[in-house]
Amino acid sequence: MNKPVNLDNPLVSVILPVHNGERLLSEAIESILEQDYQPLEIIIVDDGSTDSTAQIITSFEGDIHYFYQSNSGPAAARNFGIHKAKGDFIAFIDSDDLWPKDKLLQQMNCFKAFPKVEIVQGLISRTYFSKMDKDRKKGVEIDFSFIYTNLGSMIMRRSVFDKIEYFDENLTFHEDTDFWLRAREADLHILIQRKLALIYRIHGRNMTAGQNVESTGFLNILRRSIVRRRKTAGFVKDISNLTFIPDLLINDKKYISNGEKTPEQLPLVSIILYANDDSANLHQAIASIRDQGYYPVELVLIHSSLKQVPAYISDAFDQTRLINEYSNLAAGLNAALQRANGEVLAFLDAEGAWAPGKLKTQINFLLDHPADVCIVGRTRNIIMPDVKYPLDLINEYSLRKRTGDLLSTLLVRRSVLEQVGEFRSELTGMEETDWLLRARDLGFPQKMLPQVFFYRFVEPDFHIVGIDKMKSALLESVRSSVHRKRNVS
């Protein structure tokens, strides 16, 4: 029985390409028909099937449109379906996958809430079948939900294809990845909704089964994307010039919770993010803050070359402040401390990123252990295997690793900062270590949690002060610490 049509909602066209999909096709169609959202039309493009695909399709009732074409590949089948679609919104599903019942409804609600959004992507979960038989639903292994490029997890406005054109029919594999990269390069408004949107079924007969990144042309697709970006924006070192993808959790905080506490009951955290002028990882650092899923937060950005906060940053946080006039790192950190309003403060060097869950883990520990006011974790250096590093950089970086450099893992109460005082500008390269030593000497030891909280990306051209200056600053920090302890005793 067809579900009643709600004329207040726009039509969604669901495009399902299929080639010899008789084993799982029925369940895919059923998952579309069981959707909570209406109106929708189903466009099935039979890409030259020789099995009973056609008979299975005709056995279903509803707004289903069946088209047959000679075998031309999934990209051509999807393009054919787009041309036949009548809806202003387009969704895709493969013949061997499933949608959760509320997939369309949840994602269409995003378009209503955020009218500028052009593509909504949800989470994916994989299921594994040990064999293909009528009883295949038994013993199915389901893994955790994750974000990945898969058209079945998305809905997009029809106008997207006017901006970036259609699927590349020359591609046998990864035409969806190519489409996604072009959408990113075109600066389309994309939103991530952290709700399950696709059940991707792995059964041994998937198109990519037995393939690798070379045989599917995946690496070539990535190279093509890099070439396009170089032509439009000059030399591109990495993907940091691509726009920031908002997370629905950033925009709709009513879905946020932290254990049994609401955001109103949690302390405001001021995040102080400091970046070099040429920091290539600023986008990555911002994304790692956004993905923490903790509220309330405010961001204080230290960046001398920025005249105003970029939109991709300001849109992600309710409150953002920029510190762009300072003589050195210590001066920038001190200026940020004066501008910060949070009861709790955290720091992040833009040459790295926070591990997922860093803030939540530390806040929960802080609330459960009020006596521990300085919470730190572990740091892991990320070395790129294909990059040649200068020997002096490795030597200097080893020193930094031995001395700790824990500021990017630190969560600290404001009251501690007020008692320890400002960062010392004369200790270039050891500002962080010196401050942490002073805090410990004043009776505020750091509680070390076992988790890795900070990933530092090591660049071959990473700017660091000379080794002699670092040694001198380190010795001065240690000397001052010894002097303080003597005076106390």
Buried (B, 14 or more C-beta within 10 A) or exposed (E): EEBEEEEEBBBBBBBBBBBBBBBBBBBBBEBBBEBEBBBBBBBBBBBBBEBBBBEBBEEBEEBBBBBEEEEBBBBBBBBBBBEBBEBEBBBBBBBBBBBBEBBBEBBBBBBEEBEEBBBBBBBBBBBEBEEEEEEBEEEEEEEEBEBEBBBBBBBBBBEBBEEBEBBBBEBBBBBBBBBBBBBBBEEBBBBBBBBBBBBBBBBEBBBEEEBEEEEBBBEBBBEBBBEBBEEEEEEBEBBEBBBBBBBBBBBBEEEBEBEEEEBEEBBBBBBBBBBBEEBBBBBBBBBBBBBBBBBBBBBBBBBBEBEEBBEBBBEBBEBBBBBBEBEEBBBBBBBBBEBBEBEBBBBBBBBBBBBEBBBBBBBBBBBEEEEBBBBBBBBEBEEEEEEEBEEEBEEBBEBBEEBBBBBBBBBBBBEBBEBBEBBBBEBBBBBBBBBBBBBBBBEBBBBEBEEBBBBBBBBEEBEBBEEEBBEBBBEBBBEBBEEBEEEEE
